[in-house]
């Protein structure tokens, strides 16, 4: 059944490999030939998105990282300002809610106590409406929100979230396209076409598994790791670091690459692996100079990049080449090798991959 491990050694690995299939499911029936179907978000969505002048996104853990990616997307492609915050902070401050603000929660389970409390608090404020992006139909978050969109990832058993995250990103790109369309801005047929090919491109990334397993050997004896990204890939670096912490117990931090010189560079020596997510976008040239700063200090560099990027493997730098993808969707694609990397490091370290110590799948008490 849906919740058996089948041929896989761990649920987490099975769930990583399910991503092409669940991404397809998350898109099913929600696109027309060249745009998104706004009504996928419910009968009131068109009217609500039309009124939306900014968005507040609230979530915890991995779901919060999906929200951080959505900020880049909604601002760039829908032109609406976005704030993203962890639920446990939001619910205890005094947020200012400008006219026309949409409240969005992200949650795999729909039962996370802080996220649910944040929604209930938001309902006492001046929002135009609430949307839950969630993996569990009928969950508390879905029942109590004005609108919902299901991520359709199927049951996720591994405590470290994988397919729930990538399907949240799909839902958030659909939201971006829907807000833009409802506000009469743009349709982005290029992104819609790229979404359709994404399951196949993800499959090609998963085929790199044995190469990633080989890379993982360099991490098993390490105590620390640094993840770098820029733009929408900074949240992906955060998610890569979180995955490594959760299941391998290696201390990992993520930085926006431009902040390297403002502190973390002091930590870089030959014992510090640095993992950089460097797809081929307009920030790449800057990232390349950051990478030189790491190499100059003897740091071991691991670069996940598009073939076109022109970073060639040398003694102190190892490159994993990823297939080309539309730049809007690169954050989603680049998540996959980071999931696999942390998985293989955890297996080498012999941890309980699916049930890491001290963590719970769903935190339903504060
Ligand atoms: C726990 C889980 C995480 C998850 C977070 C938020 O900490 O271990 O994997 O990201 O809760 O859960 P949610 O169900 O709200 O997405």
Boltz pocket constraint, residues with backbone or C-beta under 6 A from the ligand:
constraints:
  - pocket:
      binder: B
      contacts: [[A, 60], [A, 61], [A, 62], [A, 63], [A, 106], [A, 107], [A, 108], [A, 109], [A, 110], [A, 111], [A, 112], [A, 115], [A, 159], [A, 160], [A, 161], [A, 359], [A, 360], [A, 361], [A, 362], [A, 363]]
      max_distance: 6.0
